[in-house]
Amino acid sequence: MTLIYALALTQPLISHIWHFHVVVFCGSEKYPYLGYIDAVASHNLGQPMNASTYPDMTIYKFAGLGQEGAANVLPVVLDHVMHPLIQDNHFATE
């Protein structure tokens, strides 16, 4: 059975905030590597992470076959969401 996990964060209604979820995938202060979050999710859960952005929230989703894999992924996800590595070039590519 596949377990699905989601982390939903509310955000202010600001027009340029739509690109924020993409920056999360560009690295964090602790893990400053592009694509690291997807590599960890793929290794531990068998598939990369995804996100959906709405006007008032962003939902980060990941799924896998076990709780152990999710326990390995969750600290990395939280670090990327709470401490994203924000650089100008990340916005230019989006």
N, C-alpha and C positions, 0 to 999 in steps of 0.2 A: 504494500500500500504506500502510495506517495503522500508525504506530508507537505503541506503548503504553508509557508510562513509569510507574513506581511508586516511591514513597519510603516505606519502612516504618520506623517508629520504635517501639521497645519502650517500655513505660511500666509503672510500678509498679501492682500490683493494688490500687487504691483505688477505692471505690465512686463517688466524685464525678468521677473523671477522664473519664467517658464523654462529657462535654460539651466536652472540650478541643478536639476537632477543629473544632467550630463556631466557637470563638473565633479560630482561625487565619484564618477567612474574614472576620473583622471588621477586619482591618488589622494592620499591624506598626509598629514604631517608625519605620522608614524610609519606609513607605508607609501612613500612618494614615487610609486611606480604606476605608469599608465597601464590599465587592464589588470592590476593586481587583484582587485575585488572579484572579477570574473574568474580569474585563475584559481583563486581559493574556493569559490563556489563550485566551479567545475570539478576540481579535485575532490572536494568533500561531499558534493551532492550529485555530481554527474551532469550538471547543466549550469550555465551562467546565470547571473542575477539579472533582473529587469526592473524597470520603474515606469510608473505612469504619473504624469503631472496633470493636475486639474487646477482651476483658478484659485482654489483655496487650500490645496494640499498636494503632497507628493506621496505616492505609495511605492515602497521598495518591496519587491517580491522575489522569493527564492523557494525552491522546492527540492525535495530529495526523499530518499528511502529511509532515513533514520535520524533519530534525535542527536546522535553523536556528531554526525556531519554538520547539523545545524548549530550545535554548540561550538564547533570550530569556526563556523562562518560568522555567527552573530557578533563577536567582538570586533571583527574586521569591518563588518557593515556599520556598526555603531561608530567606530573611529572615522570611517570615511564620511559618514553623515554629520557627525558632530565637529570634526576637524578637517574639512576638505582642504586640499592643496589648491588654492585658487590662484591661477595665473592668467594674464590677459590672453595668451595664445589659446587657452582652453575655450574661451568664448568665440574666438575668431573662427574656429573650425566648426562650430555648431551653427 
